[in-house]
Amino acid sequence: MNAFRAILLLSISLLYFSGCDKKPITTELREVHWDRDMCERCKMVVSDRQHAIQVIDPKSGKSYMFDDIGCAILWFDDEKIAWRDSAKIWITDAKTGKWLDARTALYDSHNITPMAYGFTAHKDKDSIKSGEKVLHFNDLPKLIRDIEQKNNTRGVRQ
């Protein structure tokens, strides 16, 4: 009878602890709750499917939503995010709304975007208007900071 109790107790313990397995951390896209998720920086509702950004912390797997690439870039600075260089950053294609790796996407400027930074992402050069300057992800932080600085000196955005 003691052997039966020991086996029963062991079986119950195994079942209990098998449910405690850690899920692997992933940097894959999370489900977006359009018109409900809020931009991590400006707190506006994320609803524009051609300009949304999702940043994922590679260590914790936590996802952060943004309504404009400008908000995401400035959030890295504002919050002094130590993992910024290893962050997985997803952005929606301006033409198709499909998610792209923000670091490999191509960008153009002078567009209407939720927070008026004006940068939109494209999968390839062909979808950027002829004559527009093609920008890369690494070009954006300085350009966005310059826009923010100019707007703050004119009192546009605080």
C-alpha positions as CSV (number, residue, x, y, z in Angstrom):
1,M,0.0,0.0,0.0
2,N,2.9,2.4,0.7
3,A,4.3,1.8,-2.7
4,F,0.9,2.6,-4.2
5,R,0.8,5.9,-2.3
6,A,4.4,6.7,-3.3
7,I,3.6,6.1,-7.0
8,L,0.4,8.1,-6.7
9,L,2.1,11.0,-5.0
10,L,5.0,10.9,-7.6
11,S,2.5,10.9,-10.5
12,I,0.5,13.8,-9.1
13,S,3.8,15.7,-8.5
14,L,5.0,15.1,-12.1
15,L,1.6,16.3,-13.5
16,Y,1.7,19.4,-11.3
17,F,5.3,20.4,-12.2
18,S,5.0,19.5,-15.9
19,G,2.6,22.5,-16.2
20,C,5.3,24.8,-14.9
21,D,7.6,24.5,-17.8
22,K,8.9,27.9,-18.9
23,K,7.8,29.0,-22.3
24,P,10.7,29.9,-24.6
25,I,11.3,33.7,-25.0
26,T,10.4,34.7,-28.5
27,T,10.9,37.9,-30.6
28,E,8.1,36.9,-33.0
29,L,5.2,39.3,-33.6
30,R,2.5,39.5,-31.0
31,E,-1.2,39.8,-31.7
32,V,-2.1,43.5,-32.1
33,H,-5.3,44.7,-30.7
34,W,-6.0,47.5,-33.2
35,D,-7.8,50.5,-31.7
36,R,-7.1,49.2,-28.2
37,D,-3.3,48.9,-27.8
38,M,-1.7,52.2,-26.8
39,C,1.6,53.7,-28.0
40,E,4.1,53.2,-25.2
41,R,5.4,56.8,-25.6
42,C,2.6,59.1,-26.5
43,K,-0.3,56.9,-25.2
44,M,-2.4,57.3,-28.4
45,V,-4.4,54.3,-29.5
46,V,-2.6,52.3,-32.2
47,S,-5.0,52.2,-35.1
48,D,-3.0,53.1,-38.3
49,R,-2.1,49.8,-39.9
50,Q,0.5,51.4,-42.2
51,H,2.7,53.0,-39.5
52,A,2.5,50.7,-36.5
53,I,5.7,49.5,-34.7
54,Q,6.2,46.6,-32.3
55,V,9.4,46.5,-30.3
56,I,10.3,43.2,-28.5
57,D,12.8,42.9,-25.7
58,P,14.9,39.9,-26.6
59,K,15.7,39.0,-23.0
60,S,12.2,39.1,-21.5
61,G,10.1,38.7,-24.7
62,K,8.0,41.7,-23.6
63,S,6.3,43.5,-26.5
64,Y,5.8,47.3,-26.8
65,M,3.5,49.0,-29.3
66,F,4.0,52.4,-31.0
67,D,1.9,54.4,-33.4
68,D,4.8,56.1,-35.3
69,I,8.5,55.2,-35.8
70,G,9.4,58.5,-34.2
71,C,7.8,57.5,-30.9
72,A,9.7,54.2,-30.9
73,I,13.1,55.9,-31.6
74,L,12.5,58.6,-29.0
75,W,11.2,56.0,-26.4
76,F,14.6,54.2,-26.7
77,D,16.3,57.5,-25.8
78,D,13.7,58.7,-23.2
79,E,13.7,55.5,-21.3
80,K,17.4,54.8,-21.8
81,I,16.7,51.3,-23.0
82,A,19.9,49.3,-22.6
83,W,18.8,46.5,-25.0
84,R,18.0,48.9,-27.9
85,D,20.7,47.4,-30.2
86,S,19.4,43.9,-29.7
87,A,15.7,44.7,-29.7
88,K,13.6,43.1,-32.4
89,I,11.7,45.9,-34.1
90,W,8.8,45.2,-36.4
91,I,7.1,47.9,-38.6
92,T,4.2,47.7,-41.0
93,D,4.8,48.3,-44.7
94,A,3.2,51.6,-45.8
95,K,1.8,50.0,-49.0
96,T,0.6,46.6,-47.8
97,G,0.4,46.8,-44.0
98,K,2.4,43.6,-43.7
99,W,5.0,43.5,-40.9
100,L,8.7,44.0,-41.8
101,D,11.9,43.9,-39.9
102,A,12.4,47.6,-39.2
103,R,16.2,47.3,-39.4
104,T,16.1,46.0,-42.9
105,A,13.1,48.0,-44.2
106,L,13.7,51.0,-46.5
107,Y,12.1,54.4,-45.6
108,D,11.0,57.6,-47.2
109,S,9.9,60.8,-45.6
110,H,7.4,63.7,-46.1
111,N,4.4,61.4,-45.4
112,I,1.4,61.9,-43.2
113,T,2.0,59.7,-40.1
114,P,0.2,59.5,-36.7
115,M,2.7,61.7,-34.8
116,A,3.9,63.7,-37.9
117,Y,7.5,62.4,-38.0
118,G,6.7,61.6,-41.7
119,F,8.7,58.3,-42.1
120,T,7.1,55.3,-43.7
121,A,8.6,51.8,-44.2
122,H,8.8,49.9,-47.4
123,K,9.9,46.3,-48.2
124,D,11.8,47.4,-51.3
125,K,12.9,50.5,-53.3
126,D,10.2,49.9,-56.0
127,S,7.4,51.0,-53.6
128,I,9.1,54.3,-52.8
129,K,8.0,57.2,-55.0
130,S,10.3,58.1,-57.8
131,G,12.6,61.0,-56.8
132,E,12.2,60.4,-53.0
133,K,15.4,59.9,-51.0
134,V,15.7,56.3,-49.8
135,L,16.5,56.1,-46.1
136,H,17.8,53.3,-43.9
137,F,16.9,52.5,-40.3
138,N,20.2,53.9,-39.0
139,D,19.4,57.2,-40.7
140,L,16.2,57.7,-38.7
141,P,17.4,58.4,-35.1
142,K,19.2,61.6,-36.0
143,L,16.5,62.8,-38.3
144,I,13.8,62.2,-35.7
145,R,15.8,63.9,-33.0
146,D,16.3,66.9,-35.3
147,I,12.5,67.1,-35.9
148,E,11.8,66.8,-32.2
149,Q,14.3,69.5,-31.4
150,K,12.9,71.8,-34.0
151,N,9.3,71.2,-32.8
152,N,10.3,71.7,-29.1
153,T,12.0,75.0,-29.9
154,R,8.9,76.2,-31.7
155,G,6.7,74.9,-28.8
156,V,4.9,72.3,-31.1
157,R,5.5,69.2,-29.0
158,Q,6.4,69.0,-25.4
